Amino acid sequence: MKKIVVFVLTVLIVCSALYLTFKREFDQFNPLYEEQYVYAVISEPAKKEGKNEWIRYRYNLTGYTVKGEKKKITFSSSKEQNPEGYVRVLAKGAYTKEWILIEEDMIPENVVNQLRSN
């Protein structure tokens, strides 16, 4: 009985560690998450990743869905984006399927109000 409990606990710990390490990859295929658009303002500088000609700019932002839910989003780009620009991200959990720079008038009014207040 003791061996079974230790085995189950070990499996749970390993699965939890894998999920936390590869959350974006798991969320991509998770059927429980729905894809939704999240709107955000590029309010902080990007973090550079890579070396020389392989540099990527990673943005970790907080945005809002059309329903007004606050979401953390992450996306990367090969070029540094303008600060105070607006971005629309198609997200599924922590996974970013696509992103696009947009103008303020393309954002729903309730989301614009939330973005301005923060």
Secondary structure, 3 states (H helix, E strand, C coil): CHHHHHHHHHHHHHHHHHHHHCHHHHHHHCCCCCCEEEEEECCCCCEEECCHHHCEEEEEEEEECCCCCEEEEEEEECCCCCCCCEEEEEEECCEEEEEEEECHHHCCHHHHHHHHHC
